[in-house]
Amino acid sequence: MTGEAGEIGRLTSAFSIHTERNGALIDHALAPAVVDGNGRPGEIWRGHAWKATEVLENLRADSARSPQES
């Protein structure tokens, strides 16, 4: 991800992702998320406690919803 510091701060805050500077780089916590076609976050998984099958099921359910439901 790239952008202005304020934009990155708002995004990481919205997903409850901890960030800290590591020299010229930024370290961050892991929080995979599904974002719908309207740019809204759906499911967010914290850390490593998720399985690829969970993410796929969530993606399939989200794509099956009509635009009115999103």
C-alpha positions in Angstrom: 0.0 0.0 0.0 1.2 3.5 -0.6 -0.2 7.0 -0.1 -0.1 10.0 2.1 0.7 9.2 5.8 -2.7 10.4 6.9 -4.5 8.1 4.4 -2.5 5.1 5.4 -3.1 5.9 9.1 -6.9 6.1 8.5 -6.9 2.8 6.6 -4.8 0.9 9.1 -6.9 2.3 11.9 -10.2 1.3 10.2 -8.8 -2.3 10.1 -7.3 -2.2 13.6 -3.9 -2.9 12.2 -0.9 -2.0 14.4 2.0 -0.3 12.5 5.4 0.8 13.5 8.5 2.2 11.7 11.4 -0.1 11.2 14.0 2.2 9.7 12.7 3.2 6.2 10.1 0.4 6.3 6.8 0.0 8.2 6.1 -3.2 10.0 2.4 -4.1 10.5 0.1 -6.8 11.9 -1.6 -9.3 9.7 -5.3 -8.6 9.0 -6.6 -10.1 5.8 -10.0 -8.7 4.8 -12.6 -9.0 2.1 -13.7 -5.7 0.7 -16.9 -5.6 -1.3 -17.5 -4.0 -4.7 -18.5 -0.7 -3.0 -15.2 -0.5 -1.1 -16.7 -1.5 2.2 -14.8 -4.1 4.4 -16.7 -7.3 5.1 -15.0 -10.0 7.1 -11.6 -9.2 8.7 -9.4 -12.0 10.1 -6.8 -11.1 12.7 -3.4 -12.6 12.8 -2.9 -16.2 11.4 -6.0 -17.7 12.9 -7.8 -18.3 9.5 -7.9 -20.8 6.7 -7.9 -20.2 3.0 -11.2 -22.1 2.8 -12.8 -19.5 5.1 -11.7 -16.7 2.9 -13.0 -18.5 -0.3 -16.3 -19.2 1.3 -16.6 -15.5 2.3 -15.7 -14.4 -1.2 -18.3 -16.7 -2.8 -21.0 -15.5 -0.4 -20.2 -11.9 -1.1 -20.2 -12.4 -4.9 -23.5 -14.2 -4.7 -25.2 -11.2 -3.1 -27.1 -8.9 -5.3 -25.8 -5.3 -5.6 -28.9 -4.1 -3.5 -27.7 -6.2 -0.6 -24.1 -4.9 -0.6 
